[in-house]
Amino acid sequence: MAQVWKKAVAQDYIASASAMLHVVQVRFPGEHPRDFLTRVRGWLDAQDRQPTTLRYWLHEPETVLRVNFEAQEQAKAFAEAFGGVVLT
C-alpha cells in the first residue's frame, strides 16, 4: 500500500512540474492603474485569454503588473502587446 501511495505522489509531482507557468512582467509608468488594467482586461477578453494569476504592485513612479499564463504562446503575445517581458 505504501508503494502505491509513493507512486501516486510521484506522478502528481511530475504532472505539476510539467505544467509550468509563464510569467509576464509589465511596467507602466505614467498611466493610471485603473486605465491600464481596463486595457489589459479588454485585450484578454478580445484574445479569449485566461491567465492563471494577475497581480500588480503600486510603486511610485510606476506600477508593475505580473500575469501568469499556462501557455507560452499566450505569455509571449501578452508581453508583445503591452511591452512586457516573459520572465519564465
Buried (B, 14 or more C-beta within 10 A) or exposed (E): EEEEEEEEEEEEEEEEEEEEBBBBBBBBEEEEBEEBBEBBEEBBEEEEBEBEEBEBEEEEEBBBBBBBBEEEEBBBBBBEBBEBEBEE
